[in-house]
Amino acid sequence: MTFQIPWQSFLGGMLLGLSAVILMLFIGKTAGISGIINGVIKREKQELGWKIAFLVGMVLSVFILSPLGVMLPTISEPNIGIVLIAGLLVGFGTRLGNGCTSGHGIVGMGRFSKRSIYATCVFMMSAIIVVFIRRLLGDL
């Protein structure tokens, strides 16, 4: 078994970090995606503009980067139900954890927030356990 560097993941992580730094430097806000989406859904008027711009930029970045060979993963028909359930569980987890991996893992840990460090450790351990269980059970 050989190790290959996951370049798309590496570059994606760098873009996430860069966007978080730019957002913090220019308007002093954190790039927690669940909080941004929540603010748009609740229509927080004083912050609606930058939040919509941030989300539009995330979506447009796929089309901007796709000529460079960056592609989204494909979802096959049988997996749509699993993806929907996973999305609901992630949404529940972000509400329970008072933030998501981008808010806690990128911004919070960069600011040495104890709460974010604990939350990110829980996120990562949960992911490791899920992968371990999935490998034991095989593909569903």
Order of alpha helices (4+ residues) and beta strands (2+ residues): alpha-alpha-alpha-alpha-alpha
